Amino acid sequence: MAEKAEIGVTGLAVMGRNLARNLARHGHRVAVHNRTEARTRSLVEEFGSEGDFLPAYSAQEFVDALERPRRLVVMVKAGGPTDAVIEEFAPLLEPGDMIVDGGNAHYLDTRRREKALRERGIHFVGTGISGGEEGALNGPSIMPGGSAESWEALGPLLTDIAAVAEGEPCCSHLGPDGAGHFVKMVHNGIEYSDMQLIAEAYDLLRSGLGKKPAEIAETFRKWNEGRLDSYLIEITTEVLAHTDADTGKPFVDIVLDQAEQKGTGRWTVQTALDLGIPVTGIAEATFARSLSGSAGLREATEGVLPGPERKALTGAEADGFADAIEEALFASKIVAYAQGFNMIQAGSAEYDWNIDLGAVARLWRGGCIIRARFLNRITEAYAEDPALPTLLTADYFRDALAGAQTGWRRVVAEAARLGIPAPGFSSALAYYDGLRAARLPAALIQGLRDYFGAHTYHRTDRSGTFHTLWGGDRTEVEP
């Protein structure tokens, strides 16, 4: 009998192909399958020398090629295509086998699929994979959910191919059913916020200080040597330093300023609203992309709406402004991560996942898009206090925010004065100030709600629920 494969990958577009290659490079025998046979043949012909591939050209042949318990990785488009693949393969599997969804699925879909397949005796493992095509090939950050039993069988293979940071693999079992895809969703939301903040810093350096893209690239390069050291800052230097071959212009100037999105940012914001968790940085980043894509609306208002003329700061006004932008970027980035971890904490409580926030920070240190030096600090913070209410109160981050106060506030104020949109910086500062406020104006909101809708309110001086008879003698009653 021919030797069977340890694991199989179906869906051989770039991510699936590279994940299969990664597994094969690590000495695992990998069954490969695609809806179109040509893509399967192409993989084996082009990369067969990298490891032991077992091509399969039908669903039955693919399943038959896998050792028990079968580990079948699905790398297809989220939504309907994933459901179609599951329905194709599930009838061919046996109890104890597992289907691993490595796509960007919505965590509620993952919960639905896991429940349905569990009833058939099949393990469904929703697994977040971050790092893009390069990470899939050379070592991604892997965020698996699913049952403890499936992790026991699958974990060693995933851990083997994951990125390594500080000597530890960037892969950890996060919890049952949708936990892995939930964490990946929040990861992508933080990614949205991170990129928006970087873009705002670029805009302020360019419009606020008159720097050229190549000069700004050098500024980011220097920042990347310090506390802002991260993958996204690193590639920002590359993009800003790039020159378009056709025009000789800076690459950033020939790219249409309409950012696209695939939906994970929206999912994060929608879920945060359902959980009642403020993720203002992610929300503003998502809305900023929507605004950039509202071409008709922007065309209709350009040159019509009044406001200050953008003029670069000069002389004493410009002194230290680049350093202030760095401070604002770091402080706002801290807020974005703090909000993301609060959301994971809330999701874990809502669905009883028991997610280890320190483990999340550890597996984001390498391989993924938001990998950054300060994730080590986040790991340390949760190691010291697993029940930390917010990262902002951890010693390192509290001290960093204290040191950024002057620069952060200066940047937000100057952006408003110059008419440079900075929703990421502004919302991060507003969130920070809202948290530290002894009293918020929400008391007035509660009074208004009670006035027009008899929604009641609570008092500061005694317990209970109260309503004022606004349309009568304005006495207070306890409904």
Disulfide bonds with the S-S distance in Angstrom:
none
